[in-house]
Amino acid sequence: MGACCTTHIKYQGRHHAEDDLAKKEGKGHQQDLTTPGHNGAIVRLQGSSSFISMYTRKGKKGINQDAMTVWENFMGEKKSFFCGVFDGHGPLGHKVSRHVRDALPFKLSSIIKTSQPNGCTENDAAASAGQSYGKNDSNGVNKDRFSSWEARLIRAFKESDEELNSGLSFNSYNSGSTAVTIVKQDEHLIISNLGDSRAILCTRGNKNRLIPIQLTVDLKPRLPDEAERIEKCGGRVFAMDEEPHVLRVWAPDQDSPGLAMTRAFGDFCLKDYGLSSIPEVSYRRLTNNDEFVVLATDGYCRCGMC
């Protein structure tokens, strides 16, 4: 397993994990690590709190390229969370994933802050405007509110990606990162997905059994719409003879980089050929049967570039 973080469940007890940041990939107890964040948030990079737990473990290959973060009290709202898991790939994938880990929630928080009248919170604005968000549909989705969140998330993802290509101390031309994030406000869950990390909801079914529900779809070349976009932009999609079941994305004039996903941060060698940094954004209204959400990477690299 790579990295995971959960929310909407109270965590108790001791937490043991590999402290990749402090121990330089050595084994040991993972200490809590929190710092102040934008607009009153508490930023956590490892450890646990009353509502979340975080865990990462180095595999058999090189450096751990996974990164994760939880912003508690996101936007200054109690029990509001931003959670994200980022899976780097390529020679400098660990730097890409950690940069996005820090940049993305900050940009989203800043975008929301500047869009609210007089600096009030999302919930304050909704209350003061009465019916400004409109009515929910039959599935409990408030389309106006969701559209607002979707636009802000897409902008935050886009700006975070552009920042990677604007003179940082490292080069992300052949390196990148996936991202799967959630924003939780009360019973509202906004999910954003870029690449092939996943969000899984655990809910209670018949006889009180726990049932996993996948909230995201892996954005890979095997999806017809994704492959079509790549090919329309001049990229190629095919599988190598030694792994015929794994479709990859290739540049038009050379057999590289062989990326096994169609959306990612970084990887600017493919951005002109259909690779996208625009996430798929979805909404779910939580119920009393829902127990917790797991965000997780696939645990090892399939990019062909490492």
N, C-alpha and C positions, 0 to 999 in steps of 0.2 A: 504494500500500500504506500502511496505517496503522502500527500498532506490532506488533512481534512479538518473541517471545523463545523460545529453544530450549533444550532440555536433553538429556542423554544423548548428547552428542557433544562431542569435544574441539575447541576453536576455536583456531586459530593465525593469526598475522599481524596486520596493522593493521586497524583498524575505523574507517571514516569514516561519519559520520551528522550530521544536524542536531541541534545541542545546544539543544533547546527550552527547557530549564530555565535554562541559563546565558547563552545568546545571545539570548534573547527572540525566538525564531523566526528568527534569522539563520543563515546557513550557516557550517559550520566543522567542525573535527575534534571528535568526541565523546569527552570525557575520561571515564575510569572514575570513578564516584561510588558510594562505599560508606559505610555507617554501621553501628554496632553495633545489633543487633536483640534482641528478647526471647529470653531463655534461651540466649544464646550464638550466635545466628544472625548471619550477615553479610548485611546488606540492600544490594542493588544496584539502582539506578534507571536506570543506563545503562552502556554499555561492554560488556566481556566478561571472562571468566575462562577457566580450563582446561576448563570443562564447559558454559558457556552463552555466548550472544551476544545482544545487544539492539540493536534498530534502530528508529528512528522518523523520519518525514519529513513535513514540513508540506505540505498540498495547496494548492489555489488559493483555498480559502475561508478566511476569518478565522483565528482562533487554533486551534492543534492541540489537539483535545480528547481525544486518546488519552493513556493513562498505562499504565505497566507496572512490574513489580517482580519481583525474584528474591530469595528468602531462601535462601542457601546454609547448610548445616549447620542446617537447620530443626529446631527442638526440641533443638538441641545435638548432633544426630547427624551424623557425618561422611558426606558424599555423600548427604545427604537434602536435598530441595529443595522449596520452594513457589515456583511460578511463576504469575504472573497478568497478564492484559492486560485493560484497561478502556477502553471506547469511550464517551465522554460525548456527550450531545446536549442541545439546548435552549440557552437564553441563558447558563446557568451550568454547562453540562455539563462543562467543563474542571475546575471546582472539585469537582463531584461525583465524577468519575473519580479525581482525585488524592486526595480524602479517602478513598474506598473503597480505593484502592491501599495507603494506609498503615494503615487501620483493620482491614481484613479479615484479613490474615495475623497481625496482633497479637492479634486476638480469638480466632482459631483456635488459635494457640499457647497463649494463656492458658487457653482451655477445655480443651485437652488436658492442660496442666500440672496444673490443679486436679483432673482426673479420674484421674490416675495415683497409685498408692499411694506415699507417701514421696518424691514428686517424681521417680520414676524415669521413663525414657523408654518409649515404646511398645514398642520391641524388648526392653528390659530386662524389662518387665512380661510380655511374651509368653514370654520364656525362663524367668522364675521361676515362671510358672504352668503350664509344661509344655504340656498340651493345652487350655488355657483358651479358645483361639480355635476349637477344633473342627477338623474335617477340611475339605479343599477338595472342591468338587464336580467333575464331569467336565470343566469348563472351567477348572479351576484357581482358581476364586473361593472364597475363604474367607468364607462368608456372615456369620459372627459378626463378623469383623474389618471387613468392608465395612459392615455395619449400624452399627457403632460409628463409623466414619469418616463415614458419611452423616449420622448424627444430629448429630455435632459440626459438620460443614460447614453443614448447614441452620441450626443455631443461630447460627453465626458470621455467615452471610449475613443472617439475620433481625435480629440485634442491630446489625449495621453499617447496615442500612436504617433501623431505628428511630432510630439516632443522628442520621441525616440530618434527622430531623423533630423534633429535640429542642433547638432553640435554638442552632444553629450560626450563624456570622457571615454565612452566605449562605442563600438560599431555594431549595430544590429542588422546589418545588411544580410548576413547569413545566420542570424539568430533571432529567436522570437519567443513568444509565450502564449499559452491559452489563458482563458479566464472564465470562471463561473462565479457569479456573485448573486447575493440576495439582499434586498432591503426589506426589513420587517417593521411595520408600524401597526400595532394592535393586531387585528385579524387580517391585515393586508400583507401579501407577500409578492414582491416584484422580483422576478428572476431574469438575469441576463447571462447569455451564454456565448462564448467565443472559442470555438475549437472543440476538443473532445474530453474535457473534464466534465463532471456530472453533478447535478443536484438531485438528491433522492429524499422524498418525504416518507416518513414512517407514520402510518395511521392505524387505527383500530378497526378491525372488520368484525365479521360474525364470530361469535364465541370469544370476543375480546382478543382475537389473535392480531399480532402485528403484521401489517401488510406494507411492503415497499412500493412506492409509486414514483417512477422516474419523471422528473419535472423538466428535463432537458433532452434534446436529441443531439447526438454526436454529429457535428458538422464536418463531414468527411467526404471525399470524392465519390463514394458509392451512392450518395444521394443525387438523383438525376438533376435537380435544379442547381445544386452546387457545381456539379461537373459541367453543366451547360454554361454557367457563368464563366468558369475558368476557360473553357474552349472558345467561347465568344471573344474573350479578351486576348486570345493568342497563346494561352498556356496549353499544356498537354496533360492528359490523365491516362495513366496506364500502370499496370503492375509488372514488377520484375519477374523474370522466369523462376528465380529461387523462392519467391513468395507470391504465387499467383493470386492469392486471396486478398492481398493488400493493395488497393489502388492508391497511387500517389500523384502529387502535383509536380510537374516538371516545367522548366523554362522552355521556350519554343526552339532554341538552337543548341541546347546542351543537355546532357543527361544529369542534371542536378536541379534543385537540391533534393528532390524526392520527398516532398513533405506529405505526411499522411493526414493532413487536415486542410480545410479550405478557408478557414478564418483564423486569424491570429494577430497579436501585436508583433511589430517588427517584421522580419523576413522581407525586407524591402527589395530583395532580388526578385520577388514574385508579385509585388504590389501592382505592377503595371500589367500583370497577366491574370488578374481575377481574384487573387488572394485579398480578403476583405477584413477590415477591422471593425465592421458594423456588427454589433451583437444581435442575436435573436432575443427579444424581450417578451416575457409572458407574465401573466398574473394568476394568482390563486388566492381565493378567500379561505382562510383557515377556519376549522370547526373545532368543537370540543373533542372530536375523535382523533385529531392530529396530535402526534406526540413530539416529534422533532424532525429536523432537516439535517442531512449530511451533505457537505460539499467535499468532493474528493477528486484527486488526480488519478490517472491510470497507473501511476507508480513507476513507470519506466518509459524511456524515450523510444518513439517509433518514427522519428523524423527523418532518419537516414543521413543526418548531417553531423551527429555527435561522434 
